[in-house]
Amino acid sequence: MKSYRKELWFETKRRREFINITPDVEKCLAKSGIKEGFALVNAMHITASVFINDDESGLHHDFEVWLEKLAPEKPYSQYKHNGLEDNADGHLKRSIMGREVVVAITDGQLDFGPWEQIFYGEFDGNRKKRVLVKIIGK
């Protein structure tokens, strides 16, 4: 049994963004040398998410609209959490979109269904944040 650990760092230009990190995770998998096992990919910040879905711009727009309806950024005063920071909506959006994904590794490849890709979701950007990639197997 082997394991591999890598941190991916992001600093988004906007408060909210979705970034396809599948190629980054695939590079980690290639470096690991693991052919059979699992890859855990998780956001290491409470206002960011890692999730699996389709890489389609219309869908990403729909996520943005839907999340903003569920947990609107403004007015900041609607949230008790907002005081020193104005990111309560980011915490809620992360809770909806999830913290991590686990993907099976088969024959040295991420074992996805059709159209599946791994995304980093940022809900309180403009600062450095990281994602952990942990690959375990043989």
C-alpha positions as CSV (number, residue, x, y, z in Angstrom):
1,M,0.0,0.0,0.0
2,K,1.4,3.4,-1.0
3,S,0.1,6.9,-0.3
4,Y,0.7,10.3,-2.0
5,R,-0.1,13.8,-0.7
6,K,-0.1,17.1,-2.5
7,E,-1.6,20.5,-1.8
8,L,-3.0,22.5,-4.7
9,W,-3.1,26.3,-4.1
10,F,-5.6,28.7,-5.6
11,E,-6.1,32.5,-5.4
12,T,-9.2,33.4,-7.4
13,K,-9.8,36.8,-9.0
14,R,-13.5,36.9,-8.0
15,R,-15.4,36.2,-4.8
16,R,-17.0,33.1,-6.4
17,E,-15.5,30.8,-9.0
18,F,-15.7,27.2,-10.2
19,I,-12.3,25.8,-11.4
20,N,-11.9,22.5,-13.1
21,I,-9.1,20.8,-11.2
22,T,-9.3,17.4,-12.9
23,P,-6.1,17.9,-14.8
24,D,-4.3,18.8,-11.6
25,V,-5.6,15.7,-9.8
26,E,-4.6,13.6,-12.9
27,K,-1.0,15.0,-12.6
28,C,-1.0,14.0,-8.9
29,L,-2.1,10.5,-9.8
30,A,0.6,10.1,-12.5
31,K,3.2,11.3,-10.0
32,S,1.9,8.9,-7.3
33,G,2.5,5.8,-9.4
34,I,-0.6,4.3,-7.9
35,K,-2.6,2.1,-10.3
36,E,-5.5,0.8,-8.1
37,G,-7.0,2.7,-5.1
38,F,-8.7,5.9,-4.2
39,A,-8.1,9.6,-4.5
40,L,-9.5,11.9,-1.8
41,V,-9.7,15.6,-2.9
42,N,-10.9,18.1,-0.3
43,A,-11.0,21.8,0.2
44,M,-9.0,22.9,3.2
45,H,-11.0,26.1,3.8
46,I,-14.5,26.4,5.3
47,T,-15.7,28.7,2.5
48,A,-14.5,26.5,-0.4
49,S,-15.8,23.3,-1.9
50,V,-14.7,20.3,-4.0
51,F,-17.4,18.6,-6.0
52,I,-18.0,16.5,-9.1
53,N,-20.2,17.5,-12.0
54,D,-20.2,18.4,-15.7
55,D,-17.9,21.0,-17.1
56,E,-20.6,23.1,-18.8
57,S,-20.7,26.9,-18.5
58,G,-24.6,27.0,-18.4
59,L,-24.6,24.6,-15.5
60,H,-22.0,26.6,-13.7
61,H,-24.2,29.7,-14.2
62,D,-27.2,27.8,-12.9
63,F,-25.2,26.8,-9.8
64,E,-24.3,30.4,-9.2
65,V,-27.9,31.6,-9.5
66,W,-29.2,28.7,-7.4
67,L,-26.6,29.2,-4.6
68,E,-27.2,32.9,-4.5
69,K,-31.0,32.3,-4.0
70,L,-30.3,29.8,-1.2
71,A,-27.6,31.9,0.6
72,P,-27.5,35.4,-0.9
73,E,-24.3,37.4,-0.3
74,K,-26.1,40.6,0.6
75,P,-27.3,42.3,2.7
76,Y,-24.4,41.3,4.9
77,S,-26.5,42.3,7.9
78,Q,-28.9,39.3,7.4
79,Y,-26.3,37.0,9.0
80,K,-25.2,36.8,12.6
81,H,-21.9,35.4,11.6
82,N,-21.0,38.6,9.7
83,G,-19.1,41.0,11.9
84,L,-15.4,40.8,11.5
85,E,-15.9,39.2,8.1
86,D,-18.6,39.3,5.5
87,N,-18.5,35.6,4.4
88,A,-21.4,33.9,6.1
89,D,-22.9,33.1,2.7
90,G,-19.7,31.4,1.7
91,H,-19.9,29.1,4.7
92,L,-23.5,28.2,3.8
93,K,-22.7,27.6,0.1
94,R,-19.8,25.3,1.0
95,S,-22.2,23.3,3.2
96,I,-24.5,22.8,0.2
97,M,-21.8,22.0,-2.4
98,G,-19.7,19.7,-0.1
99,R,-16.2,19.5,1.3
100,E,-14.6,16.6,-0.7
101,V,-14.9,13.9,-3.2
102,V,-13.5,10.4,-3.4
103,V,-12.8,8.9,-6.8
104,A,-11.8,5.3,-7.5
105,I,-8.6,4.7,-9.3
106,T,-8.6,1.8,-11.9
107,D,-5.7,1.0,-14.1
108,G,-3.9,4.2,-13.2
109,Q,-6.9,6.4,-14.2
110,L,-9.6,8.3,-12.3
111,D,-12.6,6.1,-12.7
112,F,-15.3,8.6,-13.7
113,G,-18.8,8.2,-15.1
114,P,-19.7,10.1,-18.3
115,W,-19.0,13.8,-18.2
116,E,-17.7,13.8,-14.6
117,Q,-15.0,16.3,-13.7
118,I,-13.6,17.5,-10.3
119,F,-14.2,21.2,-9.4
120,Y,-12.9,23.6,-6.8
121,G,-15.7,25.9,-5.8
122,E,-14.7,29.2,-4.2
123,F,-17.2,31.2,-2.3
124,D,-15.0,33.8,-0.5
125,G,-12.1,34.5,-2.9
126,N,-9.3,37.0,-3.4
127,R,-7.0,35.2,-1.0
128,K,-4.8,32.0,-1.2
129,K,-6.6,28.8,-0.4
130,R,-5.6,25.1,-0.8
131,V,-7.0,21.8,-1.7
132,L,-5.6,18.5,-0.4
133,V,-5.1,15.6,-2.8
134,K,-4.5,12.3,-0.9
135,I,-4.1,9.2,-3.1
136,I,-3.9,5.7,-1.5
137,G,-3.5,2.4,-3.1
138,K,-1.0,0.1,-4.9
